[in-house]
Amino acid sequence: MSRFHGILSSRRLTRLGSLAAVCLLTPVMHGAPAVRPNIVVCIADDLGWEESSPYGNPAVSTPHLQRIAREGMRFDRFMLTASSCSPSRSSMFSGRYPHNTGAMNLHTDMKPSVELFIEPLRATGYHTMLIGKSHGTNHPEVVKKFDRMEKADWGRPWTMGDMWERALRERPPDRPFLLWAASIDPHRPYRQGTHAQPHDPAKVVVPPYLPDTPEIRSDLADYYDEITRFDEHVGRLLRVLSEQGVLDQTVVLVISDNGRAYPHSKTRVNLPGIKSPLLVRYPKLVPAGSVAPGLVSAVDLAPTILELANARPLAKTDGTSFVPILRDPAQRIRTAAFAEHNWHNYMAFERAVITETHVYVRNWLPELPASPPGEVVPLPFYQEMRRSFEAGTLPAAFADTFLKPRPPEELFDTARDPHCQHNLATDPFSSPVRQELERELLAWQERTGDAFPSRAQLKPDDIDRRTGTPLRKDSGGKRSTPEKN
């Protein structure tokens, strides 16, 4: 256990330090519930942790998420292992970090040899269903690990609720079940389908790293509409479970795979990129209206589900069950979480350590700008930001996405700076924290077999960072010049 406990811990974490150490080193398998509950995981696509009413957003309509928080537990420090969908989801299924799952980059699938929590569940008698977005699980041998898999219709996101409801109604009635309800809301493009009560651009909450312009407000309102549709689909699941008489025998979890699809969020290993909502409802175990302040990582999800199901643990896992937190929200199971950013349209290699008070980021390619996902770059609001930056008129608070070279290290005091806008890596007062977290990062990399290979071995850009135009491959297989539309 490293020295950063004494440097970074709050007084409360210090008092609970011994308990956290025990939880980190010892599997939590005693006292599991005697009954095997059903498991429903509702996972949104590109939902920022701030954009729902349980997390304090007054403008977005999410009454069903609010109900789950009211009747269950809200986690305030649930951290993903990546801010890109395929790698992030691979960790949830496997309890391992993306660089060990085979799904290190966007659009890559997990290796069939990687054990998923689905496998012990099926061996225990669970009927397992993945309905919706299937990124990371499309290898034919991985598909076979599920009893039922139905992929999302990306052109008709409004049908997701129908798919989820049909899967619940057609499941075997005499077996416990897992439903991995994988929405494609609120992924771009927005304005797909109709919305009964569109959000008012004047009422949206503009994050401090985006300019407050009419174009961005309109775009955020469209994003809110997609979030509300996700919430409506979650509500349909709750209704069907109640009709079937199994709602209170079902663990319902709500999470996201990465942050909102905007600059400084998705594909970044800061809090806007990797912090996710986590809501859990299970009245047999979880205190209603409770809030858990401790750190939890996406690699902890698989061990938790397996413990709740009284199934055997995974043979290999980097996670720890957070069942103790479900019983008592004051418990702690870890003092640090870890995240990585690899290829997502653009070459990248970044790693992060997250504690309850700080985020430390190491960037192996500081010569490259922090471009947002490829679908964001061609959008009118982003191109206007780019033009303003190149003209020297874009305020510094919004310019982070265009800067190059970038700092090879970043350190953020997340208690004071939750949007990670003020880099303290060169601040002498913060040097002890930076040094300790750097050591923690290197120890994690050694422990998990992670290392920077070389720039030549990384996947190159496939979209122009300035215009968002797809790039054409040259004769050597490298992407270079823009393709003509």
C-alpha angles and dihedrals in degrees: 000000000000131000095252091093089074094044102043110022123108118230090260093051090048091055089050095041096109092050091048091051092051091049092049094051102035126060111240102228104131124100096018116169113277094223121066105234126206114254125218118180114189107195121187123207115237096348112157115222091239097056103086135070095246088063094049105267106143096189106056120076111230107145095156093052087048089054092052090051092047093050096037143014134308118208115211099190108040107147128195123219093230139013093226124081106237096046093041094051092045089062092050092054097041107029087231136107118264095251088063099045102062089242096093094134134045114277094018122121130227117260112258089233091065109097115231126204086243090075099061088042093056091045088055092053103266121147104227124206133179109190119178131003110032104182111153094017103071099102105114092236091050092049088057090061089073126070090217132014125177118176125222122259099232092197093055109040091160089072093066093094090053091053093049093047093049091051091053093048094047098046120113104272095213099057134071110248145204118213114190097196102195112186125196090211129134092019118122139290095070126199094055108147128350130295124211095217113019116205121255112245089213090064102046121112109241111208114236094247093062127071114251098238132145090248094054093043090053091048092049090050089055089049090052090053090058091049091053090051089053088050091051091052090050087052090054090055091051090050094050092046089051092048089051091051094239104099095107090044090056129084105220117196128182120198142147131227098225143335130294118300097253135103114290092021126062111048092021124108093219125101095273087056105040108023110099136185114253119188123173128190120186112132094193089068114004121079111236117249094010127149125209114206098182128102119268126176131210088244087066093063098078096049089048095052091047093051092049089051094047088237126144116272123253115272089233125025140151092200140089126215114255094202088116088061092049088059096041119015092203092067121105126211101176142018097207140028127199135215140181138200120206133158117338104155087313135062110259144154116182132147131193141195117206125195130171089271109025147034119210118192128191117196119196093188105048091156089073124078121241094253117185121235116304093251090061100050099072094045114118095239092052093046089051089052089051093050091049091049092051090048091051094242102105110105114244092244089069100035101080094100093059102043121117134207093034127201111273087220133037130186124187130188096218095189089064099023110034092165092056098233102136116067113210097178093111095039108115092212090058095045096103091054092047093049094048094048091047089056090048090052093050091049090051091050091051092046094051100036098249123150139153105258101196132282091260091061096051123095111261128232116282096187129051108255094214103045106016091237115149113252125233121231117241124217091276093057094254121129112237125139126046117260117237115250 
